[in-house]
Amino acid sequence: MRRSTFLASSGALALVSCGGARSIPVRAPSGREFLITTSADIATISLRDVKTGINVLTMNQSIVNQTVSFGGLVDGGTFANPSFIKAQLLQSSGRRALSSRSSLSIDGNMATVNIGSAVTSVRTDPSSYLMTRSDTGVTTLPFARIRSGLAVQQLFVLGNAHARRSTSSDTGQDNGAGDNGPGGNPNGLPMCDDTYSQVPCTLADGSVVIGITSTLGSMWASGAGAGDWGAPVLAAGPPGSIASQLQCTAGVIGAELATVGAAIQSILSALTQAAGGTFTLQEFLALSQAEQLALVTDAIAVLGLGDVLIILGAGISVFGLLYALWTCQGA
Amino acid sequence: MSSNRVRPSIVAMSIVLSATVILSLVIGFVLLVVTHSARVPLLVGGTVVLAGGITVLLSAVRQKGDRRYSPIAIVAAIAGGAMLIMIGLR
């Protein structure tokens, strides 16, 4: 399997997966290698550390094959009710996902959730919805579980749920209503037919798109409706960039995966930091028991059972040796 | 201490290691008090060390090229465990 270079080193990362089981190896600038895997129905996306075999992130989503609007957003418009969305975010995102340090800012059709640099887990109940209720359906932000205490610095939510696809003849201009979706392709995404097989395509604003296994073209040129999606695409760029606004047929899918992608990027960014994402003992103790257990489990996995057993056995033996020495001296 | 920011894995590892050491000392002390003999802690400890050494060996064999373990460390762990058992048996 070919290795790709992970290009995103800052800003947000959009991971747009449009169907099919896919795996893509990525290498963080720190050198650590990860395997991003999507299941066939895109129900699960995982990010696995190749060396340790530990899944550092697993995302499940339950809205596959639904074409929904996003947070009541109308195509090209703005969030219909930001306060409602914020309430939903705070209500349903779990104990740790949004702390007092968290903030939500909405600018136009983009919401950015900043959950602080020390938050180590983004967890929503599978049954809860981070973003619920819209005019046309229900959507969920990803059920993301980020292990190993890696910081999530920013969640990135795209606003527009409507289909926005380019055609194979798209030159980067808004092609209008005839461009396979309401409102055409205002993102101005240039066609990247050559983004097969992890060959990066640089967009107009410098953000990057990488087709994972198939043609990006098939994604953009595909017909309407779920199940007709093309290639998974990994895109990298700062918030607001073209790449960050990639969307699939059901735009919300793209938006959700973009959110996960941002989390992945944040993880990788954290990994690249000299400290590898810092943490204090107090912050560790402030985590939930499940999160602490996950961290400890990871630590045992990293340490290795054998090492732990050796330490344990040595400690037990100490008393035997000391007692033996003491009794010998006594004799 | 709280101002010392370290990698999360180090925090977790420190906790695991500390807990392991404390647990081992507690187990060893309890065994000694209960049995009034050096034999039992030595046999138990040696067996656990030996098991750990074998686990490491199997892990290294299974993951060929795993540079975490040196052959010397593996041999030392197995030999150390066996030695503790032999001392306990004497």
Interface residues (C-beta under 8 A of the other chain):
Chain A: T120 S148 G149 L150 A275 G276 G277 T278 F279 T280 L281 Q282 F284 L295 V296 D298 A299 I300 V302 L303 G304 L305 G306 D307 V308 L309 I310 I311 L312 G313 A314 G315 I316 S317 V318 F319 G320 L321 Y323 A324 T327
Chain B: M1 S2 S3 N4 R5 V6 R7 P8 S9 V11 A12 M13 I15 V16 L17 T20 V21 L23 S24 L25 I27 G28 F29 L31 L32 S37 A38 R39 V40 P41 L42 L43 V44 G45 G46 T47 V48 V49 L50 A51 G52 G53 I54 T55 V56 L57 S59 R68 A77 G80 G81 L84 I87 G88
